[in-house]
Amino acid sequence: METVADYFGSLVFNDAVMREKLPKDIYKTLRKTVSEGKDIDLAVANSVANAMKVWAIEHGCTHYTHWFQPMTGITAEKHDGFILPLEDGSAITEFSGRQLIKGEPDASSFPSGGLRATFEARGYTAWDPTSFAFIKDDVLCIPTVFCSYGGESLDKKTPLLRSIEVIGKQALRILRLFGDEKTKRVTPSVGAEQEYFLIRREDYVARRDLLYTGRTLFGARPPKGQQLNDHYFGSIKPKVKEFMKDLDESLWRLGVAAKTEHNEAAPAQHELAPLYTTVNTACDHNQIMMDVMKRVAARHGLICLLAEKPFEGVNGSGKHNNWSLSTDDGQNLLDPGKTPAENAQFLVFLVATLAAVDEYQDILRISVASPGNDRRLGAAEAPPAVISMFLGDELTSVLEAIESGKTYRGEGGGIMEIGVHVLPKFPKDTSDRNRTSPFAFTGNKFEFRMPGSSLSIAGPNTVLNTIVAEELSRIADELEGAEDFNAALSEVIRRYVSEHKRIIYSGNGYTKEWEAEAARRGLSNYKTLPDALAHMCDRKNVELFERHRIFTEKELASRRDVILENYVTVTGIEADTMVDMIRKEILPAAAKYVKTLSETVFAKKNMTPQGDVRFEEKLLSRLSSLENSLYDESERLASLSEKLREIADHTDGAAFCRDCLIPCMAEARATADGLEELTDRAYWPYPTYGDILFAVR
């Protein structure tokens, strides 16, 4: 019987396969080149390409693709055959080092935010040898970066790779200060928990809103939602269990270490969490995971919804980004140590992260901005738009003692003399996790809870890596020139705690009191995407990314424009879909029901002069009122949608969506949902929330 160990990673051209397939000297050269970040020699590339081709063909592949991650947030691929026709009419298989290293897909239709003109089709893909190639649907997929003819980044992976290099360099500076000369590399590690909904395919195709937008634009709340919490961690339904089993096996063959799966809080909602891995691999794996989820669901007659808020009134879906820093010998730099020196080192990385989140709240919030996340943030099981950090009671008390210079007495009676160079081992934190915190320390990692379920995690991790690298760089600059290292270290940690403690909050992030307190502390609260994006190119943010060579100002502005354009486009599509559904489905359905009720009233009155039709007449009055209101709202919505198409500037368009279009959509939805609550089920034109959320068994 085949076990997981037998087939895990069987579709991945991983290190084990390379060690087997490549000549020893080529393998050693490749691994050294990758670890040192040098360019690949063409002779090495030719050998690797040939081995890849032979391996892929052995697995049934006829094509290869440079698999890349454009600014759409999803992946892209162009398939090329291994075939090379000969003059005599025969053919051979071909795949060279040049073809491995570089590709040239048509870039004309990918969003660029003005980095290239529409008529300029050239874009280039370049092999990322730090990420393993894999086979998907009998196609060899080679992870690559994507850039323009002028060299500007057009993708999500390039800035991520830059940020990995930057934070590794700055983290090594800190380690050297503490006498660590053995560590050669520091890399961010990530585990991204993925939430999603599973619904029946027949329910999906019956609703135009799901087909066109990936979420429901209408839907009255059913009598039962998630009030009983009976779905959360409950017994997994047989149909869902079959899907999960198939999903696990499919992901394991692709080397994705899918580990934990369970029902989430909302009915029809589930979660899959992989094991930790390096951030570059984690980002690739999360993209693979989302793609495979959809494909596997289709095999089971299901649809996997990754939208942040596919259903109103129940939990939305997020992607909790668990982030830490790891050395090449397995040391977690966010894990408190056993000696005073280890704990002092831990505190440096802790306060650097503290300062990074405080100083760059805006860019961290921007990194998770999307139309779907605007509807999710602040709702159940999602953090608020105000960014704060939760450290736990014990660690918060330690920092307070450090700031004040007083002796810390732990709950267990332990005493900590504050003077960084004499810190004993930290006591184990006994406080609970704060589920309302956007950025929570959970023992040896930070859980960034704000990313939405459909989001590429490359963006948030690029930002997180960069802002922490910035603070580590500042600390290293200060400590490297210190005459008394221990005294300087103690002062740096104390000062960082004092200057950035406003970002620490342990209470309920959902309350109005916290919102008011956050404002008093000077914390930002960008509730909508346009509010947040207005600060993306603030001078401090431009200088940050340029200083570390993550983005040029032009590249940063391009990403702002891509996000704004997407927000406008998505909102416009949703508005047009609402108008279409109201005009062609909802109002006709309500009219048919009104006609039936009217005929009933007429019949009952004719049966007897004293016929009691109070119920029917009251219902008719309410239905007619709602019909008229919905008609007026749909006409207004159609007019606003037309005005949106006339706005050329994306910033103005986004503001128009926020201030005019979205409020009008909310009004139309409320009216339509009111009609649904009063209309006979037999007349309603599509599956209701109750039908959809509880159908998969």
Phi and psi in degrees as a GROMACS rama.xvg file:
@    title "Ramachandran Plot"
@    xaxis  label "Phi"
@    yaxis  label "Psi"
@TYPE xy
-72.672  130.797  GLU-2
-105.937  168.774  THR-3
-57.7616  -40.105  VAL-4
-61.4018  -28.7791  ALA-5
-71.5437  -36.0495  ASP-6
-114.846  -1.90338  TYR-7
-60.3783  126.909  PHE-8
71.8384  14.9215  GLY-9
-66.5465  -18.1397  SER-10
-105.758  23.1814  LEU-11
-120.88  132.084  VAL-12
-84.3875  71.694  PHE-13
-90.8935  -171.696  ASN-14
-62.1569  -38.5249  ASP-15
-64.1736  -41.2602  ALA-16
-67.1656  -42.5342  VAL-17
-63.1396  -38.6769  MET-18
-64.2961  -32.6297  ARG-19
-80.7092  -40.6083  GLU-20
-89.4807  -26.1537  LYS-21
-94.0016  149.06  LEU-22
-57.918  146.666  PRO-23
-56.2581  -42.2193  LYS-24
-68.2809  -36.333  ASP-25
-67.1871  -43.5759  ILE-26
-60.0594  -48.0755  TYR-27
-62.4365  -41.0633  LYS-28
-64.9728  -42.2569  THR-29
-63.095  -48.0984  LEU-30
-63.1661  -39.2481  ARG-31
-67.1416  -41.5346  LYS-32
-62.1018  -42.8811  THR-33
-65.9899  -46.1873  VAL-34
-65.5101  -30.3505  SER-35
-94.214  -3.28444  GLU-36
69.7716  31.6391  GLY-37
-95.7225  165.94  LYS-38
-68.8709  147.869  ASP-39
-80.3781  128.947  ILE-40
-69.2357  141.426  ASP-41
-61.3031  -37.0856  LEU-42
-63.1316  -40.5279  ALA-43
-64.9963  -44.2163  VAL-44
-60.9472  -39.9795  ALA-45
-62.6379  -41.9436  ASN-46
-66.4931  -43.0559  SER-47
-64.5415  -42.9486  VAL-48
-60.8979  -43.2491  ALA-49
-64.6754  -43.2839  ASN-50
-64.1183  -40.6  ALA-51
-60.1318  -46.3889  MET-52
-61.0724  -49.4213  LYS-53
-60.3246  -46.0558  VAL-54
-61.3315  -44.8905  TRP-55
-64.6073  -42.9445  ALA-56
-64.9579  -36.6005  ILE-57
-59.1743  -28.5754  GLU-58
-95.559  14.263  HIS-59
89.9263  9.80569  GLY-60
-78.6641  141.594  CYS-61
-117.329  -13.0852  THR-62
-134.272  161.789  HIS-63
-130.724  162.005  TYR-64
-147.785  145.278  THR-65
-84.1395  106.902  HIS-66
-88.7472  115.761  TRP-67
-133.913  171.827  PHE-68
-125.333  84.083  GLN-69
-68.1899  179.764  PRO-70
-75.4825  8.56336  MET-71
-70.8558  -20.1059  THR-72
90.9106  -6.82826  GLY-73
-117.229  -175.342  ILE-74
-97.8039  162.941  THR-75
-137.938  153.747  ALA-76
-157.646  145.698  GLU-77
-127.403  122.116  LYS-78
-89.5591  129.194  HIS-79
-121.241  138.246  ASP-80
-77.1269  152.05  GLY-81
-74.6226  -5.68852  PHE-82
-77.3815  142.175  ILE-83
-133.083  106.724  LEU-84
-65.8523  145.575  PRO-85
-109.144  165.265  LEU-86
-64.1191  -28.8911  GLU-87
-83.0719  7.34372  ASP-88
92.6492  -8.71751  GLY-89
-87.829  -175.663  SER-90
-149.574  155.719  ALA-91
-127.632  166.18  ILE-92
-90.2057  142.516  THR-93
-142.481  138.516  GLU-94
-161.85  106.94  PHE-95
-98.108  169.744  SER-96
-61.5698  -37.338  GLY-97
-64.3602  -39.5498  ARG-98
-68.103  -32.6616  GLN-99
-68.2269  -46.5478  LEU-100
-72.3725  -38.0299  ILE-101
-140.005  138.285  LYS-102
-130.57  168.481  GLY-103
-138.939  78.9249  GLU-104
-78.7764  159.255  PRO-105
-69.5286  119.527  ASP-106
-100.755  6.24948  ALA-107
-65.4457  -29.4751  SER-108
-103.309  2.63393  SER-109
-85.2624  143.474  PHE-110
-64.114  136.741  PRO-111
-130.74  -8.90329  SER-112
61.5146  31.3231  GLY-113
90.503  2.88313  GLY-114
-69.3104  -22.7406  LEU-115
-148.226  151.54  ARG-116
-76.1575  154.842  ALA-117
-59.0337  -35.3614  THR-118
-76.4626  -9.29877  PHE-119
-90.4602  106.332  GLU-120
-86.3376  -18.2856  ALA-121
-71.9309  131.58  ARG-122
-143.432  153.625  GLY-123
-124.964  138.208  TYR-124
-107.793  140.162  THR-125
-131.173  132.919  ALA-126
-55.9093  132.184  TRP-127
-101.85  94.8363  ASP-128
-70.7345  -7.17995  PRO-129
-81.5196  -7.56378  THR-130
-121.184  130.951  SER-131
-71.7075  140.893  PHE-132
-70.5934  157.083  ALA-133
-150.588  168.317  PHE-134
-111.099  126.021  ILE-135
-132.223  122.755  LYS-136
53.3115  45.4542  ASP-137
62.1541  27.5633  ASP-138
-125.262  131.557  VAL-139
-76.0311  116.711  LEU-140
-102.147  121.094  CYS-141
-109.574  108.58  ILE-142
-58.8539  131.474  PRO-143
-140.447  163.727  THR-144
-94.0664  166.771  VAL-145
-137.42  123.28  PHE-146
-138.447  166.005  CYS-147
-85.2673  172.831  SER-148
-58.1118  -32.5726  TYR-149
-85.3093  -0.540131  GLY-150
95.4633  -2.60294  GLY-151
-72.6185  146.116  GLU-152
-70.1872  129.287  SER-153
-114.581  13.7304  LEU-154
-136.59  -176.616  ASP-155
-91.9736  -27.038  LYS-156
-76.4723  -39.4311  LYS-157
-57.5994  -52.9512  THR-158
-63.8996  -31.4687  PRO-159
-62.973  -45.8454  LEU-160
-62.6736  -38.5929  LEU-161
-62.0966  -42.9124  ARG-162
-68.4318  -33.7811  SER-163
-62.514  -43.0851  ILE-164
-64.4154  -41.4797  GLU-165
-66.4742  -48.4278  VAL-166
-69.7325  -32.0404  ILE-167
-62.5398  -42.0676  GLY-168
-64.024  -45.5436  LYS-169
-72.0095  -35.015  GLN-170
-65.2537  -37.715  ALA-171
-63.4883  -35.7965  LEU-172
-59.5067  -41.2814  ARG-173
-66.9581  -44.4562  ILE-174
-61.7741  -38.8531  LEU-175
-63.0842  -35.095  ARG-176
-62.4767  -27.859  LEU-177
-95.6955  14.4062  PHE-178
85.0802  9.09185  GLY-179
-83.8256  105.07  ASP-180
-105.56  -2.33634  GLU-181
-89.2718  -37.8293  LYS-182
-63.163  129.116  THR-183
-103.032  -23.0991  LYS-184
-150.334  138.891  ARG-185
-120.639  130.506  VAL-186
-133.22  136.489  THR-187
-65.1342  139.398  PRO-188
-115.122  143.827  SER-189
-138.971  141.653  VAL-190
-126.283  116.959  GLY-191
-106.878  109.408  ALA-192
-76.4897  128.995  GLU-193
-112.136  118.008  GLN-194
-98.399  150.656  GLU-195
-162.11  163.732  TYR-196
-112.73  145.668  PHE-197
-117.921  125.744  LEU-198
-132.861  165.384  ILE-199
-71.1467  144.027  ARG-200
-62.1315  -38.3323  ARG-201
-65.2538  -31.6625  GLU-202
-71.1885  -37.6031  ASP-203
-63.4286  -50.06  TYR-204
-71.754  -16.6706  VAL-205
-81.7396  -5.81157  ALA-206
-123.344  119.595  ARG-207
-66.0613  -31.3781  ARG-208
-65.041  -42.1357  ASP-209
-66.463  -40.3296  LEU-210
-63.1063  -44.3052  LEU-211
-88.3677  -29.4942  TYR-212
-124.232  -12.1269  THR-213
81.2247  0.77412  GLY-214
-143.961  164.284  ARG-215
-85.192  132.742  THR-216
-96.1539  -15.361  LEU-217
-134.353  159.365  PHE-218
153.101  110.412  GLY-219
-72.122  146.679  ALA-220
-67.048  130.043  ARG-221
-75.1529  164.184  PRO-222
-56.3881  -36.4013  PRO-223
-117.129  129.467  LYS-224
-120.711  -107.995  GLY-225
-117.004  21.3113  GLN-226
-58.4998  -35.7361  GLN-227
-85.3211  -8.29848  LEU-228
55.235  25.6503  ASN-229
-80.0891  -15.9469  ASP-230
-82.4218  -33.1456  HIS-231
-61.6076  119.125  TYR-232
58.3371  18.9425  PHE-233
-77.4802  177.096  GLY-234
-60.3292  132.081  SER-235
-80.3048  128.732  ILE-236
-62.6305  147.918  LYS-237
-53.8872  -43.7914  PRO-238
-63.9611  -39.6531  LYS-239
-71.0114  -37.8235  VAL-240
-62.6459  -39.7178  LYS-241
-61.669  -43.349  GLU-242
-60.9561  -47.6165  PHE-243
-62.6535  -38.8659  MET-244
-63.5168  -46.3622  LYS-245
-63.0944  -41.7297  ASP-246
-62.8561  -47.0589  LEU-247
-56.8287  -49.6664  ASP-248
-62.2859  -40.4357  GLU-249
-64.9239  -41.8845  SER-250
-71.5508  -39.5073  LEU-251
-61.4052  -38.7219  TRP-252
-63.5643  -27.0238  ARG-253
-91.9535  8.90152  LEU-254
77.9227  10.1301  GLY-255
-87.5227  117.668  VAL-256
-82.2102  67.2096  ALA-257
-62.3487  125.349  ALA-258
-118.781  -55.634  LYS-259
-119.348  132.082  THR-260
-137.895  142.482  GLU-261
-165.005  166.553  HIS-262
-72.7971  137.958  ASN-263
-91.4712  -171.224  GLU-264
-70.5665  -38.8337  ALA-265
-82.2586  148.508  ALA-266
-60.8652  139.691  PRO-267
74.0244  6.56918  ALA-268
-104.989  141.87  GLN-269
-142.115  171.723  HIS-270
-141.621  144.596  GLU-271
-129.755  128.493  LEU-272
-121.567  129.514  ALA-273
-92.116  169.372  PRO-274
-72.3582  160.22  LEU-275
-65.4155  148.582  TYR-276
-155.878  177.473  THR-277
-61.3152  150.548  THR-278
-62.9136  -36.9717  VAL-279
-63.1222  -46.8441  ASN-280
-65.12  -39.8662  THR-281
-60.1464  -40.1804  ALA-282
-66.9716  -43.9883  CYS-283
-60.537  -45.6513  ASP-284
-64.4386  -35.9911  HIS-285
-67.9933  -36.802  ASN-286
-65.0854  -42.4286  GLN-287
-61.6564  -43.1836  ILE-288
-59.0245  -47.2893  MET-289
-62.7538  -40.5684  MET-290
-65.1348  -47.1674  ASP-291
-66.2935  -36.5615  VAL-292
-55.2302  -45.2669  MET-293
-67.1656  -41.4738  LYS-294
-67.5751  -43.0669  ARG-295
-67.4427  -40.3813  VAL-296
-57.7021  -42.3555  ALA-297
-60.8716  -36.0309  ALA-298
-65.387  -22.1976  ARG-299
-105.218  14.2672  HIS-300
71.4189  23.8359  GLY-301
-119.334  167.237  LEU-302
-123.708  130.683  ILE-303
-95.4981  118.525  CYS-304
-98.9238  122.765  LEU-305
-107.316  4.56695  LEU-306
-61.7458  147.092  ALA-307
-66.0666  -33.5874  GLU-308
-141.552  71.8503  LYS-309
-71.8344  -21.27  PRO-310
-135.776  129.161  PHE-311
-73.5766  148.479  GLU-312
88.9144  -8.40774  GLY-313
-129.306  170.748  VAL-314
-55.8845  143.36  ASN-315
-86.9119  179.575  GLY-316
-113.196  135.025  SER-317
-121.701  -173.658  GLY-318
-141.521  90.8711  LYS-319
-71.6082  121.911  HIS-320
-100.959  99.743  ASN-321
-88.0418  116.687  ASN-322
-122.607  135.46  TRP-323
-149.892  176.389  SER-324
-119.25  130.044  LEU-325
-126.999  143.443  SER-326
-90.7076  167.578  THR-327
-68.6368  -12.8147  ASP-328
-104.057  15.914  ASP-329
91.347  6.83075  GLY-330
-79.2657  129.852  GLN-331
-92.1634  114.285  ASN-332
-74.6792  -7.57076  LEU-333
-104.297  15.8119  LEU-334
-103.433  116.293  ASP-335
-53.857  140.882  PRO-336
-92.5091  -169.837  GLY-337
-104.777  -10.7402  LYS-338
-123.032  160.578  THR-339
-54.6287  -42.7105  PRO-340
-64.4597  -41.5834  ALA-341
-63.6951  -38.4149  GLU-342
-71.8361  -33.9356  ASN-343
-64.2466  -42.0706  ALA-344
-62.8707  -44.5233  GLN-345
-57.3852  -42.5753  PHE-346
-63.7188  -33.3967  LEU-347
-62.2517  -48.1159  VAL-348
-67.4462  -33.0666  PHE-349
-66.3706  -50.4259  LEU-350
-72.2634  -26.1336  VAL-351
-64.2486  -42.1742  ALA-352
-67.6651  -39.9239  THR-353
-56.545  -50.1463  LEU-354
-65.4338  -39.0313  ALA-355
-61.8293  -46.891  ALA-356
-66.4375  -37.1742  VAL-357
-68.5072  -50.9672  ASP-358
-70.3153  -28.8435  GLU-359
-120.601  41.4239  TYR-360
-54.9925  -42.1658  GLN-361
-62.545  -48.5681  ASP-362
-72.3613  -27.7566  ILE-363
-69.4829  -41.0185  LEU-364
-64.5618  -40.3767  ARG-365
-63.0685  -33.7861  ILE-366
-64.1865  -16.155  SER-367
-115.423  13.1902  VAL-368
-74.5606  128.619  ALA-369
-160.052  159.771  SER-370
-57.4798  -41.2306  PRO-371
-67.5332  -37.0137  GLY-372
-71.3169  -24.921  ASN-373
-59.3484  -34.7633  ASP-374
-82.3163  -18.2323  ARG-375
-94.2076  -43.1635  ARG-376
-60.6611  129.24  LEU-377
93.4962  -9.49932  GLY-378
-88.7978  -179.426  ALA-379
-57.6504  138.113  ALA-380
65.1233  13.7374  GLU-381
-129.767  145.641  ALA-382
-72.1746  164.712  PRO-383
-74.8681  172.032  PRO-384
-73.0481  -19.5242  ALA-385
-73.5995  126.622  VAL-386
-89.6774  128.632  ILE-387
-142.978  170.404  SER-388
-121.123  135.992  MET-389
-108.598  124.707  PHE-390
-112.243  -8.05214  LEU-391
90.2608  152.028  GLY-392
-60.5543  -43.6688  ASP-393
-65.2906  -49.6472  GLU-394
-68.8047  -36.2017  LEU-395
-61.6591  -41.7321  THR-396
-64.8851  -37.9168  SER-397
-60.8339  -45.686  VAL-398
-65.8285  -37.5372  LEU-399
-62.6371  -39.9581  GLU-400
-67.4241  -39.4581  ALA-401
-61.3932  -43.083  ILE-402
-64.0859  -41.3302  GLU-403
-83.7385  -15.7387  SER-404
75.7661  17.7602  GLY-405
-96.5547  166.748  LYS-406
-74.0779  132.849  THR-407
-94.7425  127.446  TYR-408
-114.784  114.16  ARG-409
-73.1458  168.684  GLY-410
-62.4772  -29.1816  GLU-411
-86.122  5.33455  GLY-412
94.3057  -3.98325  GLY-413
-67.063  145.002  GLY-414
-111.783  135.112  ILE-415
-123.883  111.156  MET-416
-75.8498  126.859  GLU-417
-87.041  115.613  ILE-418
172.814  103.38  GLY-419
-49.6364  -37.1305  VAL-420
-72.3416  -5.62266  HIS-421
-121.302  20.4134  VAL-422
-67.4711  129.428  LEU-423
-80.6841  -175.315  PRO-424
-64.0884  137.097  LYS-425
-68.2832  141.403  PHE-426
-70.44  154.945  PRO-427
-66.8882  132.317  LYS-428
-72.184  129.182  ASP-429
-105.833  2.63363  THR-430
-79.0633  154.696  SER-431
-79.0984  163.349  ASP-432
-76.2023  143.52  ARG-433
-99.6932  108.212  ASN-434
-76.6899  -10.4099  ARG-435
-95.3669  0.582184  THR-436
-86.7571  131.258  SER-437
-67.4177  -28.1473  PRO-438
-142.506  98.487  PHE-439
-117.727  135.51  ALA-440
-82.5219  127.224  PHE-441
-122.707  42.2637  THR-442
106.125  -50.1815  GLY-443
-149.574  20.2337  ASN-444
-160.734  166.464  LYS-445
-109.07  134.481  PHE-446
-103.286  108.628  GLU-447
-90.7659  107.351  PHE-448
-94.4781  1.07343  ARG-449
-83.5212  -27.9746  MET-450
-56.2828  140.554  PRO-451
-80.8162  163.125  GLY-452
-66.9657  -27.5517  SER-453
-93.072  -3.23687  SER-454
-75.6827  143.085  LEU-455
-71.8757  130.711  SER-456
-79.5654  -1.71465  ILE-457
-62.0609  -42.3496  ALA-458
-62.4379  -56.261  GLY-459
-57.7792  -37.9315  PRO-460
-75.2465  -30.5989  ASN-461
-60.9  -46.0094  THR-462
-65.2727  -47.5882  VAL-463
-60.6682  -45.7934  LEU-464
-59.5471  -42.8345  ASN-465
-70.3364  -44.298  THR-466
-70.763  -34.4534  ILE-467
-70.4412  -38.9827  VAL-468
-59.7363  -38.2792  ALA-469
-60.3391  -45.7557  GLU-470
-70.5109  -38.3306  GLU-471
-62.3528  -37.639  LEU-472
-63.2851  -43.4282  SER-473
-63.8939  -42.6324  ARG-474
-65.5771  -43.6647  ILE-475
-62.2035  -40.8508  ALA-476
-57.6713  -40.2341  ASP-477
-74.597  -41.7657  GLU-478
-79.3621  -30.1479  LEU-479
-64.1608  -26.096  GLU-480
-101.62  8.96184  GLY-481
-77.4877  138.093  ALA-482
-74.0465  -41.4091  GLU-483
-114.656  99.305  ASP-484
-58.9799  -48.7141  PHE-485
-62.7911  -41.5165  ASN-486
-65.6085  -42.9225  ALA-487
-65.4359  -40.5226  ALA-488
-62.0618  -45.8999  LEU-489
-59.7861  -41.7295  SER-490
-68.945  -40.5779  GLU-491
-61.0098  -47.8013  VAL-492
-63.6678  -44.055  ILE-493
-60.2932  -46.1134  ARG-494
-64.9305  -41.8151  ARG-495
-63.0515  -39.7694  TYR-496
-63.7448  -45.4676  VAL-497
-63.0089  -41.8863  SER-498
-79.0012  -20.912  GLU-499
-124.75  11.9955  HIS-500
-67.8596  -16.9347  LYS-501
-60.5325  -23.4422  ARG-502
-80.1513  -13.3001  ILE-503
-82.8303  127.328  ILE-504
-149.989  131.041  TYR-505
-110.706  -2.49744  SER-506
-89.1513  -163.43  GLY-507
-80.9219  112.479  ASN-508
-73.3622  -7.36864  GLY-509
-85.9356  -13.4379  TYR-510
-79.7166  152.886  THR-511
-65.5876  -31.2948  LYS-512
-62.1193  -40.1681  GLU-513
-68.2135  -37.5415  TRP-514
-61.0003  -41.7697  GLU-515
-68.9653  -40.9651  ALA-516
-64.6556  -39.8759  GLU-517
-61.9364  -38.8497  ALA-518
-64.7018  -40.2659  ALA-519
-64.5169  -33.307  ARG-520
-76.7403  -11.6853  ARG-521
86.0965  19.4485  GLY-522
-81.7861  147.503  LEU-523
-77.9028  153.951  SER-524
-143.744  80.5539  ASN-525
-94.9433  98.9329  TYR-526
-77.6016  -22.7037  LYS-527
-125.11  160.879  THR-528
-59.3011  -46.8824  LEU-529
-60.3272  -36.6859  PRO-530
-60.5259  -44.3725  ASP-531
-72.0082  -45.5362  ALA-532
-63.5866  -20.6698  LEU-533
-61.8203  -17.9151  ALA-534
-108.207  4.06222  HIS-535
-62.1342  -39.2641  MET-536
-103.915  27.0818  CYS-537
-58.2315  149.302  ASP-538
-55.3679  -41.0435  ARG-539
-63.9942  -33.9678  LYS-540
-74.1784  -41.3525  ASN-541
-60.4026  -46.9257  VAL-542
-63.5659  -37.4404  GLU-543
-59.0664  -53.45  LEU-544
-72.5096  -32.4992  PHE-545
-71.7655  -38.1097  GLU-546
-60.2392  -37.1021  ARG-547
-100.068  6.30198  HIS-548
58.2863  39.6677  ARG-549
-88.0831  -51.342  ILE-550
-133.916  143.658  PHE-551
-78.3538  167.503  THR-552
-59.1397  -37.0291  GLU-553
-65.4972  -42.1491  LYS-554
-66.4206  -39.4598  GLU-555
-65.5017  -44.329  LEU-556
-62.7339  -36.1527  ALA-557
-63.4094  -39.7394  SER-558
-68.7661  -37.6059  ARG-559
-58.7612  -46.1196  ARG-560
-67.3818  -36.5347  ASP-561
-63.6705  -43.9131  VAL-562
-65.2354  -42.7944  ILE-563
-64.2487  -43.8911  LEU-564
-61.5925  -41.8994  GLU-565
-62.9277  -41.6735  ASN-566
-59.8256  -45.6764  TYR-567
-65.6807  -45.4064  VAL-568
-64.4785  -46.8816  THR-569
-62.5347  -44.6766  VAL-570
-63.9557  -39.9928  THR-571
-63.301  -42.6889  GLY-572
-62.5257  -42.1718  ILE-573
-64.6338  -41.4166  GLU-574
-63.5914  -44.963  ALA-575
-64.1993  -37.4315  ASP-576
-64.8776  -40.4573  THR-577
-61.3279  -46.5927  MET-578
-59.7485  -44.2711  VAL-579
-61.6176  -44.1203  ASP-580
-69.092  -38.0432  MET-581
-64.5184  -48.1524  ILE-582
-69.9989  -40.3035  ARG-583
-101.156  -12.6348  LYS-584
-129.68  -55.3727  GLU-585
-71.688  -52.5247  ILE-586
-63.7718  -43.0278  LEU-587
-60.1193  -38.4123  PRO-588
-65.3697  -44.6816  ALA-589
-63.6528  -38.9276  ALA-590
-63.7052  -39.2013  ALA-591
-63.3112  -40.6677  LYS-592
-68.7772  -40.1541  TYR-593
-60.6116  -41.0589  VAL-594
-61.3397  -44.4589  LYS-595
-62.4047  -43.5469  THR-596
-63.5357  -40.89  LEU-597
-61.8041  -42.3758  SER-598
-65.0486  -34.8638  GLU-599
-65.3495  -44.3131  THR-600
-60.0475  -46.5575  VAL-601
-61.1757  -44.2851  PHE-602
-65.5217  -43.4792  ALA-603
-66.2247  -37.1229  LYS-604
-69.1053  -33.8223  LYS-605
-77.6042  -23.477  ASN-606
-68.047  -38.2783  MET-607
-156.752  137.94  THR-608
-57.9315  -25.9785  PRO-609
-95.5136  16.6984  GLN-610
-55.7039  125.645  GLY-611
-87.095  110.526  ASP-612
-122.359  27.2168  VAL-613
-59.8936  -44.5431  ARG-614
-60.3555  -50.7674  PHE-615
-62.7604  -40.5615  GLU-616
-69.884  -38.9078  GLU-617
-65.3268  -41.7922  LYS-618
-65.2765  -40.9838  LEU-619
-61.2918  -39.8864  LEU-620
-64.2783  -44.2309  SER-621
-66.8519  -43.1072  ARG-622
-63.0974  -43.2782  LEU-623
-64.0628  -39.8338  SER-624
-63.2555  -44.4355  SER-625
-67.1857  -38.5704  LEU-626
-58.3623  -48.2331  GLU-627
-64.5584  -42.1738  ASN-628
-62.7115  -43.0575  SER-629
-66.2763  -37.7146  LEU-630
-61.8084  -47.4015  TYR-631
-61.2366  -42.6002  ASP-632
-67.0187  -36.4725  GLU-633
-68.3713  -36.1564  SER-634
-66.8362  -41.3121  GLU-635
-65.4057  -41.3381  ARG-636
-63.1985  -41.2018  LEU-637
-63.2818  -38.9679  ALA-638
-66.3826  -42.6377  SER-639
-65.2601  -38.3179  LEU-640
-63.3688  -37.663  SER-641
-66.5484  -39.6953  GLU-642
-63.5727  -37.7271  LYS-643
-59.1516  -40.0408  LEU-644
-65.4161  -18.4346  ARG-645
-88.7065  -8.80844  GLU-646
-89.2487  115.98  ILE-647
-82.8595  -36.0613  ALA-648
-80.0741  127.056  ASP-649
-66.9731  -33.6271  HIS-650
-64.8647  -45.2305  THR-651
-65.3108  -39.3693  ASP-652
-63.7791  -40.8838  GLY-653
-64.7606  -41.5426  ALA-654
-63.8678  -38.1882  ALA-655
-64.4975  -42.0272  PHE-656
-60.7621  -47.3242  CYS-657
-63.4686  -44.7029  ARG-658
-89.934  -26.7854  ASP-659
-119.95  -55.2579  CYS-660
-69.3909  -49.8997  LEU-661
-64.2399  -42.9053  ILE-662
-60.3091  -37.3793  PRO-663
-67.3136  -38.3919  CYS-664
-62.476  -39.1176  MET-665
-64.6075  -39.6986  ALA-666
-65.2189  -44.7301  GLU-667
-63.9995  -39.379  ALA-668
-63.1324  -47.0023  ARG-669
-58.3749  -41.3322  ALA-670
-67.2255  -45.1727  THR-671
-63.2156  -40.082  ALA-672
-65.6194  -33.7777  ASP-673
-63.8415  -39.3762  GLY-674
-63.374  -41.5697  LEU-675
-60.6465  -39.4314  GLU-676
-65.1248  -23.2229  GLU-677
-104.482  -11.974  LEU-678
-90.8364  136.874  THR-679
-53.0462  132.685  ASP-680
-53.3314  -35.0101  ARG-681
-64.5806  -20.2711  ALA-682
-97.8006  -17.6324  TYR-683
-69.5843  134.453  TRP-684
-80.2297  -8.31205  PRO-685
-150.731  165.88  TYR-686
-58.6636  139.236  PRO-687
-85.4507  172.6  THR-688
-56.7854  -43.1026  TYR-689
-61.143  -40.2475  GLY-690
-61.6346  -44.339  ASP-691
-76.7269  -49.0367  ILE-692
-71.4202  -22.8138  LEU-693
-116.309  14.7315  PHE-694
-85.1396  -32.1124  ALA-695
-78.2052  117.12  VAL-696
